[in-house]
């Protein structure tokens, strides 16, 4: 018999952190890891739109790291989880930096701010970047509210949004799509 997906334990508007502590579903910690989940889902769409196998492979790794981040954020910081959880590592940030540097080396220098758009794949990458920035803001707010957040999580999310921006430029170049420069009214 298959397990049921519903448990009914959250029908009262609460959920449990890893460690057993019940919190409201509106808790900032839930908002933070829920937005990580949203980002992960959106990256799945981006992967489906990309043709570059290297970028698809790296984004699959990023999805794995986002599950790692989500599990860390889902833990009650004052209770030891009863299970072994994966860790985020400095090398995870370095992988993103290396790929940002590689792609940037193949791109023309930016002379303007760039408007999102020009092709659906580019637009979706920009939306993923914005969701990533929102995720980062939730984690920073969580930390400012006195909740424990590993500094490496915030660093990784910051670098990931940079990566997604450069990836959108890089994919645009691969697709031969002209960037849309922002031309402010004067």
Rosetta blueprint (number, residue, H / E / L):
1 X L
2 X L
3 X L
4 X L
5 X L
6 X L
7 X L
8 X L
9 X L
10 X L
11 X L
12 X L
13 X L
14 X E
15 X E
16 X E
17 X L
18 X E
19 X L
20 X L
21 X L
22 X E
23 X E
24 X E
25 X L
26 X L
27 X L
28 X H
29 X H
30 X H
31 X H
32 X H
33 X H
34 X H
35 X H
36 X H
37 X H
38 X H
39 X H
40 X H
41 X H
42 X H
43 X H
44 X H
45 X H
46 X H
47 X H
48 X H
49 X H
50 X L
51 X L
52 X L
53 X H
54 X H
55 X H
56 X H
57 X H
58 X H
59 X H
60 X H
61 X H
62 X H
63 X H
64 X H
65 X H
66 X H
67 X H
68 X H
69 X H
70 X H
71 X H
72 X H
73 X H
74 X L
75 X E
76 X L
77 X L
78 X L
79 X L
80 X L
81 X L
82 X L
83 X L
84 X L
85 X L
86 X L
87 X L
88 X L
89 X L
90 X H
91 X H
92 X H
93 X H
94 X H
95 X H
96 X H
97 X H
98 X H
99 X H
100 X H
101 X H
102 X H
103 X H
104 X H
105 X L
106 X L
107 X L
108 X L
109 X L
110 X L
111 X L
112 X L
113 X L
114 X E
115 X E
116 X L
117 X L
118 X L
119 X L
120 X H
121 X H
122 X H
123 X H
124 X H
125 X H
126 X H
127 X H
128 X H
129 X H
130 X H
131 X H
132 X H
133 X H
134 X H
135 X H
136 X H
137 X H
138 X H
139 X H
140 X H
141 X H
142 X H
143 X H
144 X H
145 X L
146 X L
147 X L
148 X L
149 X L
150 X L
151 X H
152 X H
153 X H
154 X H
155 X H
156 X H
157 X H
158 X H
159 X H
160 X H
161 X H
162 X H
163 X H
164 X H
165 X H
166 X H
167 X H
168 X H
169 X H
170 X H
171 X H
172 X H
173 X H
174 X H
175 X L
176 X L
177 X L
178 X L
179 X L
180 X E
181 X E
182 X L
183 X L
184 X L
185 X L
186 X L
